[in-house]
Amino acid sequence: MSKHLPEAVSPRNGSSGAAGVRRSIVTSAHLVSEKCAELSEFEFGLNIAANAYNRWLVRCMAAAGIKDMTTIDVLVLHHVYHRDRPKKLADICFILNVEDTHVVTYALKKLAAMKLVQSQRNGKEVLFSATAGGGQVCRRYREVREACLLPGVSADGEENARLGELAQFLRSLSGLYDQAARAATSL
């Protein structure tokens, strides 16, 4: 990562073209709106960042010793291990913002078959927790992450603050997209 992150909320800080007009980098010019052209540019950046992040999750897990895991498998394992407390399916879906519970259920079954996650009944509820092996894999993943990803991030307090601001911005945008998805469903 560079020493200076781009401004998360002011995409107009780009270079100007020959006519003084900033040219956006987008993949779908037909979606660019006069109201907010920057949204299309942001979506392109989000797409390539999401794809790079998904690729990273899978390859980091493979380097940690577990191959053939999908992005959702990795995310579910890490969340189930989070704070070493049992989790309900609904809570896992809610935190990861996954609407289709079948996707998470499949990941949990796969992780259980790999002996990384276990389930237990508590009345009518089923709770999931990481096994000792699952915890070991998560800790190994962290070691690989520290060795491969963190050297690219400076310890600069300003950059860390910008990352925090960007995280907040992405969370607020996820609410905008969730609301728009609900509106689109009612059309």
C-alpha positions in Angstrom: 0.0 0.0 0.0 1.3 3.5 -0.7 2.3 5.9 1.9 -0.8 8.0 1.2 -4.2 6.5 0.8 -6.6 8.4 -1.6 -9.3 10.4 0.0 -12.2 8.0 0.7 -14.9 10.5 0.4 -13.7 13.0 -2.1 -13.1 11.2 -5.4 -13.0 14.6 -7.3 -9.3 15.0 -6.3 -8.1 13.4 -9.6 -6.0 14.8 -12.3 -7.7 16.8 -15.0 -7.9 15.9 -18.7 -7.0 18.2 -21.5 -10.2 20.2 -21.2 -10.0 20.4 -17.4 -12.5 17.6 -17.0 -11.6 14.6 -14.8 -12.0 11.3 -16.6 -13.4 8.5 -14.5 -12.2 4.9 -14.7 -15.3 2.7 -15.0 -16.3 -0.7 -16.5 -19.8 0.2 -17.4 -20.0 3.7 -19.0 -23.8 3.2 -19.6 -24.3 3.2 -15.8 -22.5 6.5 -15.2 -25.0 9.1 -13.9 -24.8 12.8 -14.3 -26.0 13.1 -10.7 -23.0 11.1 -9.4 -20.5 9.9 -11.9 -18.1 9.1 -9.0 -20.4 6.3 -7.9 -19.6 4.3 -11.0 -15.9 4.9 -10.5 -16.3 3.9 -6.8 -18.1 0.7 -7.9 -15.3 -0.2 -10.3 -12.8 0.3 -7.5 -14.9 -1.7 -5.1 -15.2 -4.6 -7.7 -11.5 -4.9 -8.2 -10.7 -4.5 -4.5 -13.4 -7.2 -3.7 -11.9 -9.6 -6.2 -8.4 -9.0 -5.0 -9.5 -9.4 -1.4 -11.4 -12.6 -2.2 -8.3 -14.0 -3.9 -6.2 -13.0 -0.9 -8.5 -14.8 1.6 -8.3 -18.0 -0.3 -4.6 -17.9 -1.0 -3.7 -16.9 2.5 -5.8 -19.8 3.8 -4.0 -22.1 1.4 -0.7 -20.8 2.7 -1.9 -21.5 6.2 -2.4 -25.1 5.2 -6.0 -25.4 4.1 -6.7 -25.6 0.4 -10.0 -25.7 -1.5 -11.8 -23.2 0.7 -14.0 -20.5 -0.8 -14.1 -16.9 0.4 -17.3 -17.6 2.4 -15.7 -20.6 4.0 -12.8 -18.5 5.2 -15.0 -15.7 6.4 -17.3 -18.1 8.3 -14.4 -19.9 9.9 -12.9 -16.6 11.1 -16.2 -15.3 12.5 -17.0 -18.6 14.2 -13.6 -18.4 15.9 -14.1 -14.7 16.7 -13.8 -14.2 20.5 -14.0 -18.0 21.0 -17.7 -18.0 21.6 -20.4 -20.2 20.1 -22.5 -18.5 17.4 -26.0 -19.1 15.9 -26.5 -19.4 12.2 -28.6 -16.3 12.1 -25.9 -14.3 13.9 -23.2 -15.5 11.5 -25.4 -14.5 8.5 -26.2 -11.1 10.1 -22.6 -10.2 10.9 -21.3 -11.2 7.5 -24.3 -9.6 5.8 -25.2 -12.8 3.9 -28.9 -13.0 3.1 -29.0 -16.6 1.9 -28.6 -18.8 5.0 -28.1 -21.8 2.7 -24.7 -20.4 1.7 -23.5 -20.2 5.3 -25.1 -23.5 6.2 -23.2 -25.2 3.4 -19.9 -23.5 4.5 -20.6 -24.7 8.1 -21.2 -28.2 6.9 -18.0 -28.1 4.9 -16.0 -26.7 7.8 -17.5 -29.4 10.1 -16.5 -32.1 7.7 -12.9 -30.7 7.7 -13.1 -30.8 11.6 -12.5 -27.0 11.8 -16.0 -26.2 13.2 -18.3 -28.1 15.5 -22.0 -27.7 16.4 -23.9 -28.3 19.5 -27.6 -28.1 20.4 -28.8 -25.7 23.1 -32.5 -26.4 23.3 -33.9 -25.6 19.9 -30.8 -23.6 18.8 -27.7 -25.0 17.1 -24.5 -23.2 18.1 -21.3 -23.3 16.1 -17.8 -23.0 17.5 -14.3 -23.6 16.2 -12.6 -26.8 17.1 -9.0 -26.8 18.4 -7.9 -27.4 14.9 -10.0 -24.6 13.6 -8.5 -22.2 16.1 -5.0 -23.4 15.1 -5.8 -22.7 11.4 -7.0 -19.2 12.2 -3.9 -18.5 14.2 -1.7 -19.8 11.3 -3.7 -17.6 8.9 -2.9 -14.6 11.1 0.9 -15.5 10.9 0.7 -15.6 7.1 -1.3 -12.4 7.0 1.3 -10.7 9.2 4.1 -11.9 7.0 2.6 -11.2 3.6 0.1 -8.4 3.9 1.2 -6.2 6.7 4.6 -5.3 5.3 2.7 -3.4 2.6 1.0 -1.3 5.2 2.9 1.4 6.9 2.6 1.9 10.6 1.9 5.6 9.9 -0.8 6.9 12.2 -2.3 9.0 9.5 -2.6 6.1 7.1 -4.2 3.9 9.8 -6.7 6.7 10.6 -7.6 6.9 6.9 -8.1 3.1 6.8 -10.5 3.5 9.8 -12.4 6.3 8.0 -12.6 4.2 4.8 -14.0 1.2 6.8 -16.7 3.5 8.3 -17.5 4.8 4.8 -17.8 1.3 3.4 -20.1 0.3 6.2 -22.3 3.3 5.6 -22.4 2.6 1.9 -23.4 -1.0 2.5 -26.5 0.4 4.2 -27.2 2.5 1.0 -26.8 -0.6 -1.2 -29.0 -2.7 1.2 -31.7 -0.1 1.1 -31.5 0.1 -2.7 -31.7 -3.7 -2.9 -34.9 -3.6 -0.9 -36.3 -0.9 -3.1 -35.4 -2.8 -6.3 -37.2 -5.9 -4.9 -40.4 -3.9 -4.6 -40.4 -2.6 -8.2 
